[in-house]
């Protein structure tokens, strides 16, 4: 969890994995808290996939400080994460 050098080691546990359902995860960053993360993939046109990520803090400071500003910052992080994922996919499947 984190950005750049400000990262914290943690663990991620799969809470739900079923065909045609969102992947449900719990990300735990120790003293920084935990979050529920839902990832859903949907077809988008003929050859594209839409990735929908829904993330909510469960415990720790992020849960107590969850605001619209925090959601905007999380959105920036997720955009960067999706750009990196897209690059990886395009390199592997040109």
Protein Blocks (a to p, Z undefined) as FASTA:
>chain_A
ZZhjlccddddddfbdcehiacdddddehjnopcddddddddehjkbccdddddddfbdj
klmmgcfklmmmmmmmmmmmmmmmmmmmmmmmZZ
